[in-house]
Amino acid sequence: MEFKHVVQGGLRQLSLWIVDGWYSDVHVEGASNVPKTGPLILAATHHNEIVDVAVLSARIPHERPIGYWAKSSMFKHPFTKFWMENSGALSVTRNPNYVETSNASTSDTSSNGDLFKDTVKALSQGQVIGIFPEGTSYTLPAIAQVLPGAARAAIEYARSVRREKLEGMKSDRERQIYLNGVGRHGEVTGLRIVPVGIVYEDKERYMSRVCVGFGEPIDVDKYTQELFQEGISHADAAKCVVKKLNAELERRLLALTVNAPDWGTFYAAQMAMKILWGDEENVPLETWVKIMQSLVDMFSSDPKLDSVRKALVRYHALLYYTGIDHAILEEVLPLSPTSANLTYPLLWDTFAKIAVGFPVALAQFFAFLPAFFFHVPGYITALSAVRMLSGPGEAETKAEYGAAGGGIGIGLTVLVSLVWLWIKGLLGGEFGFRKMIGLGLLVYACVYVLVEWHLMFVRGNLRQMRRLMTFGKLILGRALPCNLSMQELQKYNIRPPPSVNVFIKNDQSSAVRATKRPPPITPHKLVQEMLLARLQAHISLGNYMRHSDSKETTFLLSQGGRVPFVVA
């Protein structure tokens, strides 16, 4: 077995650990669209940094190894360069947003010449190439750009196949017969481009869910026929074909993902889903993307929804600033006309409900303790990595650093355990090597059991912890009320947008830069306003849904959405 295959297998196993350890569920749709053999380009969306690579590697059908296009900075250090090259990765130079178009084009052509040669070579060997055509990882409410890299790679491969066919012919007469016959429109390559939409329920949140959709493959041979037409230059023909191929790829990627015109519409749709289903986890992953996009379309097309949209966006923002989850709030303090005003009798009733389930929660926590103690270093390193390395507004880096930091922490736990065994002499002695193998297998088995044990109990205990934290914030909101002016409250009526990515050519960077983040505020100061916003959001959305007969409303109700109704 080649060392490259060993590295690729190891990286796939690492991807499985990351994905299964960080996310509670990953649903794969359209697995039959990925061929088992033959040259293949996977063109995937890229909104979660290296986690996208892990998700794609862990969930690709037939477990085919993938050689990714990776940014050139990852090849600069000798250590990372060694592993990147042996994993099948190919170096690509990106051009930031501030580079002028003419210069960027020249630079891209010169610096990425080897990239396309290596890509063609890999495809000719029947390999899979993973490309993120957006060119960078970012956080926006819609796909911002689809660059023509994947389309150009496909065209270069089609040219290469035809060129090799001609070079293999012995005479000019044979070449002429071929060019006037079957070779007039190029050689059959068998190359497919499979669009992949990777959609995260909440990419920042631990134990959230992921949808991976493999779209219908694009048959490159159907687009390359006009590549070799007479009467048109090779450059113009290639430009035309690349444009058409890229447009089709963009259309299919948009169909596989959720795309909103702005953040306000996206937040309103997200909040409406949580209200209609009570909890996002109640929405089946099989229909999650369709439901979310239907909500986006509903808020984008109907002007009557402006007031509903504002109410939902405000409630969403106040949940964000208070650090409270809607589903947890509904469990702790169910919605009612009186729940908008915090009183001590109301809090006492809430405490009584929590106390009833406390013995069961305590038993679950004690059952969780052995696995919890094993994972404590992972929790510490994960939180530290996110706080130290993830900048403000960089939502796409939190899962990356959290998953990597957690893995490092658990790895250190295992390493310290082995060192302790060695110090105690359990790894030494006359049969030290045999003992090392035996203890190594024992350690692996123990780690496997503890990780599975952790996954079995972590979601329930995490949810209980969030309930207690939410209840604590409600108590502080009542005990330490804070009357903010309307002007001060308006600063917290919408969640701040993420930071600007310089590699996005058509972003809303000027609008994002103009949006100032409000001053930090302790969560309990906004609790009362958040509860009022919850009531207003439910009433506004419920009134619209009860009187609407739009196709979006009909679809949402048919999928299990429940019209919110406040009982007096």
Secondary structure, DSSP 8 states (H G I E B T S, - for coil): --HHHHHHHHHHHHHHHHHHHH-SEEEEE-GGGS-SSS-EEEEE--SSHHHHHHHHHHH-GGG--EEEEEEGGGGSSHHHHHHHHHTT-EEE----TTS-HHHHHHHHHHHTHHHHHHHHHHHHTT-EEEE-TTSS----SS-----THHHHHHHHHHHHHHHHHHHT-SSHHHHHHHHHTGGGG------EEEEEEEEES-TTSTT-EEEEEE---EEGGGTSGGGG-TTS-HHHHHHHHHHHHHHHHHHHHHHHS---SSHHHHHHHHHHHHHHHSSGGGS-HHHHHHHHHHHHHHHHH-GGGHHHHHHHHHHHHHHHHHT--HHHHHHHS---TTTTS--HHHHHHHHHHHHHHHHHHHHHHHHHHHHHHHHHHHHHHHHHHHHHH--TT-HHHHHHHHHHHHHHHHHHHHHHHHHHHHHTTTT-STTHHHHHHHHHHHHHHHHHHHHHHHHHHHHHHHHHHHHHHHHHHHHHHHHS-----HHHHHTTSS-------TT-TT--HHHHHH--------GGGGHHHHHHHHHHHHHHHHHHHHH---HHHHHHHHTT--------
